């Protein structure tokens, strides 16, 4: 099986440790992972802010770069959601039947990390070790658009040494929402403060999620509250081994 890593532009720019963790994890599980260097932004930022025409070149680039792979894995429910749910409409908007056919062929092979591990590789115990108290926030795109369900939790429960505690009102949005956080800052912060109150109430050392964008929003608020709760991407916990770290 030919597998490619879609790092996503914001991870590549701001959190490169996360896609590197995906590679370490998958290689440990025996998967040979390719990184096509021509990949770029999926275009979600354009689509979500009303610039659909500007997003179409990103769709073309994505299908060209990843067409040859049996599976494309990304550490972002948000970006995978864009490919699977926004790309068909963008291809139709372009009026290009060939592009729509390419999207329809590729999109089902694009997976969020926990989907790939559980559904494709058929594993939940990935041999990870993370001896810390952790709570999990399901991000909106992974929860509502991709419907990853309990896959991340099943993976976390199998991590050795972990103390996984339930997050109250976990299904409530953290308030990030991409440009929503900029256009509606007061509401975004209020929602984020509700989330951080629940996180701090668990006594967790780490908050884990599958999207670094949401972790950046929540983590910024947590850092200002100064109680030492740190954020970590799911991939970095799953890539951790005894003697190593996130």
Beta strands, then each sheet from edge to edge (+ up, - down):
strand 1: 3-5
strand 2: 33-34
strand 3: 71-74
strand 4: 110-112
strand 5: 133-136
strand 6: 163-165
strand 7: 206-209
strand 8: 230-233
sheet 1: 2+ 1+ 3+ 4+
sheet 2: 6+ 5+ 7+ 8+
end
